[in-house]
């Protein structure tokens, strides 16, 4: 993609990494006009003795792998996902990729037009492990008919050049090639890089990009700015493929790989008003308020995002206060009924397929308990919003994977008296569900025949209203 814009905050991040004297590995990636073949040349800042790709199938797409460290241009053999490098190490590597074959194996291409393809870097990007402040700089050399979109940080002042630092890695990260709509748009605290892939059927692109921008800006209603100054957003039309459903946004996820990307799968046949009423995008953007949490504590990341998806939609006036509390109540009930023999940690180990509601809603219940305690004991001066504000200032975006306990200990270090680790010790390994019903009653959230009613004269009505109110 022929652009070089980047936010000032992201540029400062790149500059600080370079100033640290990091080893730089330089890659040049060339794609032909018909997007059938890719050539990669890597020149390493130091000799390396190990290089690998993350996909177990990556070796199937490789052709003509060569050691270009010297004039011998010797072939390099592949075993499983590893290249068998010479004993003395490697300073230069050159290889080709059957891009057409790799794209055929990618399920996300099912509903896309032939003018654009997605091929995960896991399938073609062979790289050394990064240590400390080491970095990889990737420059794409493309014909005019082909653009590129990747989740990595843009290098300021360069065309189609990106930087990777050490970060959590995902085998589902995307790289898009071809003809697609791309826009950079500013919201408070961030530049969003939005890629809208072309569907086989027409997509209402202008309306969808406007919806993405406004929905991302809803996250600013937590503490006034977006958590990551440079975030990629990829819009993938679902067509009739794997993610098809009647929902306007049937699926979304956050991918962390050298940067943070929000992928949103959209049902282009739905009216644009339905998108604004859907919670999926708000949930995914809310994930960026936390670092990447290890899967054994998935209930923390999913739960906090579930809590905020309802709060932020109320603050954005998409939900009434009653509707937001109704959704929270209904969710807590689903969580309470889901796998009552499991604790949150046990549910996370069992996985999403086995204990989805327990994972999402036990974490949301703990987020509510923490938020109310912070607001009540500080007379409204502190809240979950203010603590996450401090977390963002000190620690986000993060280049490492955190455990739930590491996160909770860090959050407690940002306030005078601990809240989060006491909740962890009480609930994380306790079967059943955090009983939030007494707290909801004190907040004035009562239920009759399944319908939430808000009591104006309840003990903590002011706290209840403050949670859903714009800062």
TORMITI-599507 format. One record per residue (C-alpha): residue number from 1; z, x, y. Coordinates in steps of 0.2 Angstrom, whole numbers, always signed. Layout:
N
node sekol=NUM; c3=Z; c1=X; c2=Y $
...
This chain:
471
node sekol=1; c3=+0; c1=+0; c2=+0 $
node sekol=2; c3=-5; c1=+8; c2=+16 $
node sekol=3; c3=+11; c1=+7; c2=+26 $
node sekol=4; c3=+25; c1=+18; c2=+31 $
node sekol=5; c3=+38; c1=+7; c2=+39 $
node sekol=6; c3=+56; c1=+9; c2=+35 $
node sekol=7; c3=+73; c1=+3; c2=+43 $
node sekol=8; c3=+83; c1=+16; c2=+53 $
node sekol=9; c3=+97; c1=+15; c2=+41 $
node sekol=10; c3=+86; c1=+19; c2=+26 $
node sekol=11; c3=+78; c1=+33; c2=+35 $
node sekol=12; c3=+95; c1=+40; c2=+38 $
node sekol=13; c3=+99; c1=+39; c2=+20 $
node sekol=14; c3=+84; c1=+49; c2=+15 $
node sekol=15; c3=+87; c1=+62; c2=+28 $
node sekol=16; c3=+105; c1=+65; c2=+22 $
node sekol=17; c3=+99; c1=+67; c2=+4 $
node sekol=18; c3=+87; c1=+80; c2=+10 $
node sekol=19; c3=+99; c1=+89; c2=+21 $
node sekol=20; c3=+111; c1=+91; c2=+6 $
node sekol=21; c3=+99; c1=+104; c2=-2 $
node sekol=22; c3=+94; c1=+94; c2=-16 $
node sekol=23; c3=+81; c1=+99; c2=-29 $
node sekol=24; c3=+65; c1=+89; c2=-27 $
node sekol=25; c3=+53; c1=+85; c2=-40 $
node sekol=26; c3=+35; c1=+80; c2=-34 $
node sekol=27; c3=+24; c1=+68; c2=-42 $
node sekol=28; c3=+6; c1=+63; c2=-38 $
node sekol=29; c3=+0; c1=+46; c2=-46 $
node sekol=30; c3=-18; c1=+42; c2=-46 $
node sekol=31; c3=-25; c1=+25; c2=-52 $
node sekol=32; c3=-43; c1=+21; c2=-54 $
node sekol=33; c3=-52; c1=+6; c2=-46 $
node sekol=34; c3=-53; c1=-5; c2=-61 $
node sekol=35; c3=-34; c1=-2; c2=-65 $
node sekol=36; c3=-38; c1=+4; c2=-82 $
node sekol=37; c3=-32; c1=+22; c2=-81 $
node sekol=38; c3=-18; c1=+32; c2=-72 $
node sekol=39; c3=-16; c1=+50; c2=-70 $
node sekol=40; c3=+1; c1=+58; c2=-66 $
node sekol=41; c3=+5; c1=+76; c2=-61 $
node sekol=42; c3=+23; c1=+82; c2=-59 $
node sekol=43; c3=+28; c1=+98; c2=-51 $
node sekol=44; c3=+47; c1=+101; c2=-54 $
node sekol=45; c3=+58; c1=+109; c2=-41 $
node sekol=46; c3=+66; c1=+119; c2=-55 $
node sekol=47; c3=+61; c1=+122; c2=-74 $
node sekol=48; c3=+67; c1=+107; c2=-84 $
node sekol=49; c3=+70; c1=+107; c2=-103 $
node sekol=50; c3=+70; c1=+88; c2=-105 $
node sekol=51; c3=+59; c1=+73; c2=-100 $
node sekol=52; c3=+59; c1=+56; c2=-106 $
node sekol=53; c3=+53; c1=+38; c2=-102 $
node sekol=54; c3=+65; c1=+23; c2=-104 $
node sekol=55; c3=+53; c1=+12; c2=-114 $
node sekol=56; c3=+53; c1=+15; c2=-132 $
node sekol=57; c3=+34; c1=+10; c2=-132 $
node sekol=58; c3=+30; c1=+22; c2=-118 $
node sekol=59; c3=+23; c1=+35; c2=-130 $
node sekol=60; c3=+10; c1=+22; c2=-136 $
node sekol=61; c3=+2; c1=+22; c2=-118 $
node sekol=62; c3=+1; c1=+41; c2=-116 $
node sekol=63; c3=-15; c1=+51; c2=-117 $
node sekol=64; c3=-19; c1=+70; c2=-114 $
node sekol=65; c3=-2; c1=+77; c2=-110 $
node sekol=66; c3=-3; c1=+94; c2=-104 $
node sekol=67; c3=+8; c1=+109; c2=-98 $
node sekol=68; c3=+1; c1=+114; c2=-82 $
node sekol=69; c3=+15; c1=+127; c2=-79 $
node sekol=70; c3=+2; c1=+141; c2=-82 $
node sekol=71; c3=-17; c1=+143; c2=-86 $
node sekol=72; c3=-15; c1=+139; c2=-104 $
node sekol=73; c3=-15; c1=+120; c2=-101 $
node sekol=74; c3=-7; c1=+118; c2=-118 $
node sekol=75; c3=-5; c1=+101; c2=-126 $
node sekol=76; c3=+13; c1=+93; c2=-127 $
node sekol=77; c3=+18; c1=+83; c2=-142 $
node sekol=78; c3=+28; c1=+67; c2=-141 $
node sekol=79; c3=+42; c1=+61; c2=-153 $
node sekol=80; c3=+49; c1=+44; c2=-150 $
node sekol=81; c3=+53; c1=+43; c2=-131 $
node sekol=82; c3=+54; c1=+62; c2=-128 $
node sekol=83; c3=+41; c1=+75; c2=-124 $
node sekol=84; c3=+43; c1=+91; c2=-135 $
node sekol=85; c3=+44; c1=+104; c2=-121 $
node sekol=86; c3=+42; c1=+123; c2=-123 $
node sekol=87; c3=+58; c1=+133; c2=-126 $
node sekol=88; c3=+56; c1=+141; c2=-109 $
node sekol=89; c3=+56; c1=+124; c2=-100 $
node sekol=90; c3=+42; c1=+116; c2=-89 $
node sekol=91; c3=+38; c1=+118; c2=-71 $
node sekol=92; c3=+22; c1=+107; c2=-71 $
node sekol=93; c3=+17; c1=+92; c2=-81 $
node sekol=94; c3=+0; c1=+82; c2=-81 $
node sekol=95; c3=-3; c1=+67; c2=-92 $
node sekol=96; c3=-14; c1=+51; c2=-92 $
node sekol=97; c3=-9; c1=+33; c2=-96 $
node sekol=98; c3=-19; c1=+19; c2=-103 $
node sekol=99; c3=-14; c1=+7; c2=-89 $
node sekol=100; c3=-24; c1=-7; c2=-97 $
node sekol=101; c3=-15; c1=-6; c2=-113 $
node sekol=102; c3=+2; c1=-5; c2=-104 $
node sekol=103; c3=-2; c1=-20; c2=-93 $
node sekol=104; c3=-7; c1=-30; c2=-109 $
node sekol=105; c3=+11; c1=-27; c2=-116 $
node sekol=106; c3=+19; c1=-34; c2=-100 $
node sekol=107; c3=+24; c1=-52; c2=-101 $
node sekol=108; c3=+25; c1=-54; c2=-82 $
node sekol=109; c3=+6; c1=-53; c2=-81 $
node sekol=110; c3=+3; c1=-69; c2=-91 $
node sekol=111; c3=+2; c1=-80; c2=-75 $
node sekol=112; c3=-6; c1=-67; c2=-63 $
node sekol=113; c3=-24; c1=-66; c2=-58 $
node sekol=114; c3=-34; c1=-52; c2=-64 $
node sekol=115; c3=-34; c1=-44; c2=-47 $
node sekol=116; c3=-16; c1=-38; c2=-49 $
node sekol=117; c3=-5; c1=-31; c2=-63 $
node sekol=118; c3=+13; c1=-27; c2=-66 $
node sekol=119; c3=+17; c1=-11; c2=-77 $
node sekol=120; c3=+35; c1=-6; c2=-77 $
node sekol=121; c3=+39; c1=+12; c2=-73 $
node sekol=122; c3=+48; c1=+13; c2=-89 $
node sekol=123; c3=+31; c1=+12; c2=-98 $
node sekol=124; c3=+23; c1=+26; c2=-88 $
node sekol=125; c3=+35; c1=+36; c2=-78 $
node sekol=126; c3=+41; c1=+52; c2=-88 $
node sekol=127; c3=+54; c1=+60; c2=-78 $
node sekol=128; c3=+69; c1=+72; c2=-79 $
node sekol=129; c3=+87; c1=+67; c2=-77 $
node sekol=130; c3=+93; c1=+68; c2=-59 $
node sekol=131; c3=+109; c1=+78; c2=-56 $
node sekol=132; c3=+119; c1=+76; c2=-40 $
node sekol=133; c3=+108; c1=+75; c2=-25 $
node sekol=134; c3=+92; c1=+79; c2=-34 $
node sekol=135; c3=+77; c1=+68; c2=-29 $
node sekol=136; c3=+60; c1=+63; c2=-35 $
node sekol=137; c3=+46; c1=+60; c2=-23 $
node sekol=138; c3=+31; c1=+50; c2=-29 $
node sekol=139; c3=+15; c1=+49; c2=-19 $
node sekol=140; c3=+1; c1=+37; c2=-25 $
node sekol=141; c3=-17; c1=+41; c2=-22 $
node sekol=142; c3=-26; c1=+25; c2=-23 $
node sekol=143; c3=-44; c1=+18; c2=-20 $
node sekol=144; c3=-45; c1=+6; c2=-5 $
node sekol=145; c3=-47; c1=-9; c2=-17 $
node sekol=146; c3=-29; c1=-5; c2=-25 $
node sekol=147; c3=-12; c1=-7; c2=-17 $
node sekol=148; c3=+5; c1=-2; c2=-24 $
node sekol=149; c3=+22; c1=-10; c2=-23 $
node sekol=150; c3=+37; c1=-1; c2=-31 $
node sekol=151; c3=+56; c1=-4; c2=-29 $
node sekol=152; c3=+59; c1=+14; c2=-22 $
node sekol=153; c3=+64; c1=+20; c2=-5 $
node sekol=154; c3=+49; c1=+22; c2=+7 $
node sekol=155; c3=+47; c1=+40; c2=+14 $
node sekol=156; c3=+46; c1=+38; c2=+33 $
node sekol=157; c3=+30; c1=+43; c2=+41 $
node sekol=158; c3=+21; c1=+45; c2=+24 $
node sekol=159; c3=+8; c1=+33; c2=+16 $
node sekol=160; c3=+11; c1=+26; c2=-1 $
node sekol=161; c3=+25; c1=+39; c2=-4 $
node sekol=162; c3=+42; c1=+35; c2=-11 $
node sekol=163; c3=+59; c1=+43; c2=-15 $
node sekol=164; c3=+70; c1=+41; c2=-30 $
node sekol=165; c3=+88; c1=+46; c2=-30 $
node sekol=166; c3=+100; c1=+45; c2=-45 $
node sekol=167; c3=+104; c1=+27; c2=-47 $
node sekol=168; c3=+107; c1=+14; c2=-61 $
node sekol=169; c3=+91; c1=+12; c2=-71 $
node sekol=170; c3=+83; c1=-4; c2=-78 $
node sekol=171; c3=+69; c1=-4; c2=-91 $
node sekol=172; c3=+63; c1=-20; c2=-82 $
node sekol=173; c3=+59; c1=-12; c2=-65 $
node sekol=174; c3=+42; c1=-17; c2=-58 $
node sekol=175; c3=+27; c1=-7; c2=-52 $
node sekol=176; c3=+13; c1=-18; c2=-46 $
node sekol=177; c3=-5; c1=-13; c2=-43 $
node sekol=178; c3=-20; c1=-22; c2=-36 $
node sekol=179; c3=-23; c1=-35; c2=-23 $
node sekol=180; c3=-7; c1=-45; c2=-18 $
node sekol=181; c3=+1; c1=-51; c2=-2 $
node sekol=182; c3=+14; c1=-39; c2=+6 $
node sekol=183; c3=+24; c1=-41; c2=+21 $
node sekol=184; c3=+39; c1=-32; c2=+29 $
node sekol=185; c3=+51; c1=-43; c2=+39 $
node sekol=186; c3=+67; c1=-39; c2=+48 $
node sekol=187; c3=+83; c1=-49; c2=+46 $
node sekol=188; c3=+100; c1=-44; c2=+53 $
node sekol=189; c3=+104; c1=-27; c2=+46 $
node sekol=190; c3=+89; c1=-25; c2=+34 $
node sekol=191; c3=+70; c1=-24; c2=+32 $
node sekol=192; c3=+64; c1=-34; c2=+17 $
node sekol=193; c3=+48; c1=-28; c2=+8 $
node sekol=194; c3=+41; c1=-44; c2=+1 $
node sekol=195; c3=+28; c1=-43; c2=-12 $
node sekol=196; c3=+19; c1=-60; c2=-17 $
node sekol=197; c3=+9; c1=-58; c2=-33 $
node sekol=198; c3=-7; c1=-68; c2=-34 $
node sekol=199; c3=-7; c1=-82; c2=-47 $
node sekol=200; c3=-21; c1=-89; c2=-57 $
node sekol=201; c3=-18; c1=-104; c2=-46 $
node sekol=202; c3=-16; c1=-104; c2=-27 $
node sekol=203; c3=+1; c1=-101; c2=-21 $
node sekol=204; c3=+8; c1=-108; c2=-4 $
node sekol=205; c3=+11; c1=-90; c2=+2 $
node sekol=206; c3=+16; c1=-93; c2=+20 $
node sekol=207; c3=+29; c1=-106; c2=+16 $
node sekol=208; c3=+36; c1=-96; c2=+2 $
node sekol=209; c3=+38; c1=-80; c2=+12 $
node sekol=210; c3=+47; c1=-90; c2=+26 $
node sekol=211; c3=+59; c1=-97; c2=+13 $
node sekol=212; c3=+63; c1=-80; c2=+6 $
node sekol=213; c3=+66; c1=-73; c2=+23 $
node sekol=214; c3=+78; c1=-88; c2=+28 $
node sekol=215; c3=+87; c1=-88; c2=+11 $
node sekol=216; c3=+90; c1=-69; c2=+12 $
node sekol=217; c3=+97; c1=-71; c2=+29 $
node sekol=218; c3=+110; c1=-84; c2=+22 $
node sekol=219; c3=+119; c1=-69; c2=+15 $
node sekol=220; c3=+122; c1=-63; c2=+32 $
node sekol=221; c3=+134; c1=-78; c2=+34 $
node sekol=222; c3=+146; c1=-68; c2=+23 $
node sekol=223; c3=+149; c1=-54; c2=+36 $
node sekol=224; c3=+135; c1=-54; c2=+48 $
node sekol=225; c3=+122; c1=-42; c2=+40 $
node sekol=226; c3=+112; c1=-40; c2=+24 $
node sekol=227; c3=+121; c1=-28; c2=+11 $
node sekol=228; c3=+106; c1=-17; c2=+9 $
node sekol=229; c3=+96; c1=-10; c2=+24 $
node sekol=230; c3=+80; c1=-9; c2=+13 $
node sekol=231; c3=+77; c1=-21; c2=-1 $
node sekol=232; c3=+62; c1=-26; c2=-11 $
node sekol=233; c3=+58; c1=-44; c2=-15 $
node sekol=234; c3=+45; c1=-48; c2=-28 $
node sekol=235; c3=+38; c1=-66; c2=-30 $
node sekol=236; c3=+31; c1=-70; c2=-47 $
node sekol=237; c3=+22; c1=-86; c2=-50 $
node sekol=238; c3=+27; c1=-93; c2=-67 $
node sekol=239; c3=+11; c1=-102; c2=-71 $
node sekol=240; c3=+13; c1=-109; c2=-89 $
node sekol=241; c3=+22; c1=-93; c2=-95 $
node sekol=242; c3=+39; c1=-88; c2=-102 $
node sekol=243; c3=+49; c1=-93; c2=-87 $
node sekol=244; c3=+40; c1=-110; c2=-84 $
node sekol=245; c3=+51; c1=-125; c2=-80 $
node sekol=246; c3=+52; c1=-139; c2=-68 $
node sekol=247; c3=+64; c1=-130; c2=-56 $
node sekol=248; c3=+56; c1=-122; c2=-41 $
node sekol=249; c3=+64; c1=-106; c2=-45 $
node sekol=250; c3=+67; c1=-106; c2=-64 $
node sekol=251; c3=+73; c1=-88; c2=-65 $
node sekol=252; c3=+78; c1=-73; c2=-54 $
node sekol=253; c3=+86; c1=-56; c2=-57 $
node sekol=254; c3=+91; c1=-40; c2=-47 $
node sekol=255; c3=+84; c1=-24; c2=-54 $
node sekol=256; c3=+91; c1=-8; c2=-49 $
node sekol=257; c3=+80; c1=+8; c2=-51 $
node sekol=258; c3=+79; c1=+20; c2=-37 $
node sekol=259; c3=+82; c1=+5; c2=-25 $
node sekol=260; c3=+87; c1=-13; c2=-26 $
node sekol=261; c3=+74; c1=-26; c2=-30 $
node sekol=262; c3=+76; c1=-45; c2=-31 $
node sekol=263; c3=+63; c1=-53; c2=-43 $
node sekol=264; c3=+61; c1=-72; c2=-41 $
node sekol=265; c3=+50; c1=-82; c2=-52 $
node sekol=266; c3=+43; c1=-97; c2=-43 $
node sekol=267; c3=+35; c1=-113; c2=-49 $
node sekol=268; c3=+21; c1=-114; c2=-36 $
node sekol=269; c3=+18; c1=-133; c2=-40 $
node sekol=270; c3=+35; c1=-138; c2=-32 $
node sekol=271; c3=+36; c1=-144; c2=-14 $
node sekol=272; c3=+43; c1=-131; c2=-2 $
node sekol=273; c3=+58; c1=-142; c2=+3 $
node sekol=274; c3=+64; c1=-141; c2=-15 $
node sekol=275; c3=+65; c1=-122; c2=-14 $
node sekol=276; c3=+78; c1=-123; c2=+0 $
node sekol=277; c3=+89; c1=-134; c2=-10 $
node sekol=278; c3=+88; c1=-122; c2=-25 $
node sekol=279; c3=+102; c1=-110; c2=-28 $
node sekol=280; c3=+94; c1=-96; c2=-38 $
node sekol=281; c3=+88; c1=-85; c2=-24 $
node sekol=282; c3=+104; c1=-86; c2=-15 $
node sekol=283; c3=+113; c1=-81; c2=-31 $
node sekol=284; c3=+102; c1=-66; c2=-33 $
node sekol=285; c3=+104; c1=-60; c2=-15 $
node sekol=286; c3=+123; c1=-62; c2=-16 $
node sekol=287; c3=+123; c1=-49; c2=-31 $
node sekol=288; c3=+119; c1=-36; c2=-18 $
node sekol=289; c3=+136; c1=-38; c2=-10 $
node sekol=290; c3=+143; c1=-29; c2=-25 $
node sekol=291; c3=+137; c1=-13; c2=-34 $
node sekol=292; c3=+130; c1=-13; c2=-51 $
node sekol=293; c3=+143; c1=-18; c2=-63 $
node sekol=294; c3=+143; c1=-13; c2=-81 $
node sekol=295; c3=+139; c1=-26; c2=-93 $
node sekol=296; c3=+157; c1=-26; c2=-101 $
node sekol=297; c3=+163; c1=-34; c2=-84 $
node sekol=298; c3=+148; c1=-45; c2=-81 $
node sekol=299; c3=+159; c1=-59; c2=-77 $
node sekol=300; c3=+164; c1=-50; c2=-61 $
node sekol=301; c3=+146; c1=-48; c2=-54 $
node sekol=302; c3=+140; c1=-65; c2=-60 $
node sekol=303; c3=+155; c1=-74; c2=-55 $
node sekol=304; c3=+156; c1=-68; c2=-37 $
node sekol=305; c3=+137; c1=-72; c2=-35 $
node sekol=306; c3=+140; c1=-89; c2=-42 $
node sekol=307; c3=+155; c1=-92; c2=-30 $
node sekol=308; c3=+145; c1=-86; c2=-15 $
node sekol=309; c3=+129; c1=-96; c2=-20 $
node sekol=310; c3=+138; c1=-112; c2=-16 $
node sekol=311; c3=+148; c1=-106; c2=-1 $
node sekol=312; c3=+133; c1=-98; c2=+8 $
node sekol=313; c3=+122; c1=-114; c2=+5 $
node sekol=314; c3=+136; c1=-124; c2=+13 $
node sekol=315; c3=+137; c1=-112; c2=+28 $
node sekol=316; c3=+118; c1=-113; c2=+30 $
node sekol=317; c3=+119; c1=-132; c2=+31 $
node sekol=318; c3=+109; c1=-134; c2=+15 $
node sekol=319; c3=+125; c1=-141; c2=+6 $
node sekol=320; c3=+138; c1=-153; c2=+14 $
node sekol=321; c3=+156; c1=-147; c2=+11 $
node sekol=322; c3=+158; c1=-161; c2=-1 $
node sekol=323; c3=+143; c1=-156; c2=-11 $
node sekol=324; c3=+148; c1=-137; c2=-12 $
node sekol=325; c3=+165; c1=-142; c2=-18 $
node sekol=326; c3=+157; c1=-154; c2=-31 $
node sekol=327; c3=+147; c1=-140; c2=-38 $
node sekol=328; c3=+161; c1=-128; c2=-39 $
node sekol=329; c3=+172; c1=-141; c2=-48 $
node sekol=330; c3=+158; c1=-146; c2=-60 $
node sekol=331; c3=+155; c1=-127; c2=-63 $
node sekol=332; c3=+174; c1=-124; c2=-66 $
node sekol=333; c3=+174; c1=-138; c2=-79 $
node sekol=334; c3=+159; c1=-131; c2=-88 $
node sekol=335; c3=+168; c1=-114; c2=-88 $
node sekol=336; c3=+184; c1=-121; c2=-94 $
node sekol=337; c3=+175; c1=-130; c2=-109 $
node sekol=338; c3=+165; c1=-115; c2=-114 $
node sekol=339; c3=+172; c1=-104; c2=-128 $
node sekol=340; c3=+190; c1=-107; c2=-124 $
node sekol=341; c3=+195; c1=-95; c2=-137 $
node sekol=342; c3=+188; c1=-80; c2=-127 $
node sekol=343; c3=+194; c1=-71; c2=-112 $
node sekol=344; c3=+182; c1=-66; c2=-98 $
node sekol=345; c3=+181; c1=-48; c2=-105 $
node sekol=346; c3=+177; c1=-55; c2=-123 $
node sekol=347; c3=+164; c1=-67; c2=-116 $
node sekol=348; c3=+155; c1=-53; c2=-107 $
node sekol=349; c3=+155; c1=-43; c2=-123 $
node sekol=350; c3=+148; c1=-58; c2=-133 $
node sekol=351; c3=+134; c1=-59; c2=-120 $
node sekol=352; c3=+125; c1=-72; c2=-110 $
node sekol=353; c3=+118; c1=-81; c2=-124 $
node sekol=354; c3=+135; c1=-84; c2=-132 $
node sekol=355; c3=+146; c1=-88; c2=-117 $
node sekol=356; c3=+135; c1=-91; c2=-102 $
node sekol=357; c3=+147; c1=-103; c2=-93 $
node sekol=358; c3=+162; c1=-94; c2=-97 $
node sekol=359; c3=+155; c1=-78; c2=-89 $
node sekol=360; c3=+148; c1=-86; c2=-73 $
node sekol=361; c3=+162; c1=-98; c2=-70 $
node sekol=362; c3=+178; c1=-88; c2=-74 $
node sekol=363; c3=+172; c1=-74; c2=-62 $
node sekol=364; c3=+169; c1=-88; c2=-49 $
node sekol=365; c3=+187; c1=-95; c2=-52 $
node sekol=366; c3=+194; c1=-78; c2=-49 $
node sekol=367; c3=+184; c1=-75; c2=-33 $
node sekol=368; c3=+191; c1=-92; c2=-27 $
node sekol=369; c3=+209; c1=-87; c2=-31 $
node sekol=370; c3=+207; c1=-70; c2=-22 $
node sekol=371; c3=+198; c1=-78; c2=-7 $
node sekol=372; c3=+212; c1=-91; c2=-4 $
node sekol=373; c3=+226; c1=-79; c2=-6 $
node sekol=374; c3=+218; c1=-67; c2=+6 $
node sekol=375; c3=+215; c1=-81; c2=+19 $
node sekol=376; c3=+233; c1=-89; c2=+16 $
node sekol=377; c3=+243; c1=-74; c2=+18 $
node sekol=378; c3=+234; c1=-67; c2=+33 $
node sekol=379; c3=+233; c1=-84; c2=+42 $
node sekol=380; c3=+214; c1=-82; c2=+41 $
node sekol=381; c3=+212; c1=-65; c2=+47 $
node sekol=382; c3=+207; c1=-58; c2=+30 $
node sekol=383; c3=+196; c1=-66; c2=+17 $
node sekol=384; c3=+184; c1=-61; c2=+3 $
node sekol=385; c3=+171; c1=-60; c2=+16 $
node sekol=386; c3=+181; c1=-47; c2=+26 $
node sekol=387; c3=+185; c1=-36; c2=+11 $
node sekol=388; c3=+166; c1=-36; c2=+5 $
node sekol=389; c3=+162; c1=-31; c2=+23 $
node sekol=390; c3=+173; c1=-16; c2=+21 $
node sekol=391; c3=+166; c1=-12; c2=+4 $
node sekol=392; c3=+148; c1=-13; c2=+11 $
node sekol=393; c3=+153; c1=-1; c2=+25 $
node sekol=394; c3=+160; c1=+12; c2=+14 $
node sekol=395; c3=+151; c1=+11; c2=-3 $
node sekol=396; c3=+134; c1=+1; c2=-3 $
node sekol=397; c3=+121; c1=+2; c2=-8 $
node sekol=398; c3=+129; c1=+12; c2=-22 $
node sekol=399; c3=+120; c1=+25; c2=-33 $
node sekol=400; c3=+131; c1=+23; c2=-48 $
node sekol=401; c3=+137; c1=+10; c2=-61 $
node sekol=402; c3=+154; c1=+3; c2=-58 $
node sekol=403; c3=+166; c1=-5; c2=-70 $
node sekol=404; c3=+175; c1=-21; c2=-65 $
node sekol=405; c3=+192; c1=-12; c2=-63 $
node sekol=406; c3=+184; c1=+2; c2=-52 $
node sekol=407; c3=+178; c1=-11; c2=-41 $
node sekol=408; c3=+194; c1=-21; c2=-40 $
node sekol=409; c3=+204; c1=-5; c2=-37 $
node sekol=410; c3=+192; c1=-1; c2=-23 $
node sekol=411; c3=+194; c1=-18; c2=-15 $
node sekol=412; c3=+213; c1=-17; c2=-16 $
node sekol=413; c3=+212; c1=+0; c2=-7 $
node sekol=414; c3=+203; c1=-9; c2=+7 $
node sekol=415; c3=+218; c1=-21; c2=+10 $
node sekol=416; c3=+237; c1=-19; c2=+13 $
node sekol=417; c3=+243; c1=-28; c2=-2 $
node sekol=418; c3=+234; c1=-29; c2=-19 $
node sekol=419; c3=+225; c1=-45; c2=-24 $
node sekol=420; c3=+211; c1=-40; c2=-36 $
node sekol=421; c3=+220; c1=-30; c2=-49 $
node sekol=422; c3=+234; c1=-42; c2=-51 $
node sekol=423; c3=+221; c1=-56; c2=-55 $
node sekol=424; c3=+212; c1=-44; c2=-67 $
node sekol=425; c3=+228; c1=-40; c2=-76 $
node sekol=426; c3=+232; c1=-59; c2=-77 $
node sekol=427; c3=+216; c1=-66; c2=-82 $
node sekol=428; c3=+203; c1=-53; c2=-89 $
node sekol=429; c3=+210; c1=-52; c2=-106 $
node sekol=430; c3=+218; c1=-69; c2=-107 $
node sekol=431; c3=+209; c1=-82; c2=-117 $
node sekol=432; c3=+205; c1=-99; c2=-110 $
node sekol=433; c3=+200; c1=-101; c2=-91 $
node sekol=434; c3=+209; c1=-97; c2=-75 $
node sekol=435; c3=+217; c1=-114; c2=-71 $
node sekol=436; c3=+211; c1=-117; c2=-53 $
node sekol=437; c3=+215; c1=-136; c2=-53 $
node sekol=438; c3=+233; c1=-134; c2=-45 $
node sekol=439; c3=+225; c1=-123; c2=-32 $
node sekol=440; c3=+211; c1=-136; c2=-29 $
node sekol=441; c3=+224; c1=-150; c2=-27 $
node sekol=442; c3=+233; c1=-140; c2=-14 $
node sekol=443; c3=+216; c1=-137; c2=-5 $
node sekol=444; c3=+214; c1=-156; c2=-5 $
node sekol=445; c3=+200; c1=-156; c2=-17 $
node sekol=446; c3=+203; c1=-171; c2=-28 $
node sekol=447; c3=+192; c1=-179; c2=-42 $
node sekol=448; c3=+190; c1=-197; c2=-46 $
node sekol=449; c3=+178; c1=-202; c2=-60 $
node sekol=450; c3=+170; c1=-185; c2=-59 $
node sekol=451; c3=+167; c1=-187; c2=-40 $
node sekol=452; c3=+175; c1=-174; c2=-28 $
node sekol=453; c3=+184; c1=-181; c2=-13 $
node sekol=454; c3=+191; c1=-170; c2=+1 $
node sekol=455; c3=+208; c1=-175; c2=+8 $
node sekol=456; c3=+210; c1=-171; c2=+26 $
node sekol=457; c3=+229; c1=-171; c2=+26 $
node sekol=458; c3=+232; c1=-159; c2=+11 $
node sekol=459; c3=+243; c1=-144; c2=+12 $
node sekol=460; c3=+229; c1=-131; c2=+13 $
node sekol=461; c3=+215; c1=-142; c2=+21 $
node sekol=462; c3=+212; c1=-129; c2=+35 $
node sekol=463; c3=+210; c1=-115; c2=+22 $
node sekol=464; c3=+198; c1=-126; c2=+12 $
node sekol=465; c3=+187; c1=-130; c2=+27 $
node sekol=466; c3=+187; c1=-111; c2=+33 $
node sekol=467; c3=+179; c1=-106; c2=+16 $
node sekol=468; c3=+164; c1=-117; c2=+19 $
node sekol=469; c3=+163; c1=-114; c2=+38 $
node sekol=470; c3=+151; c1=-101; c2=+46 $
node sekol=471; c3=+160; c1=-86; c2=+52 $
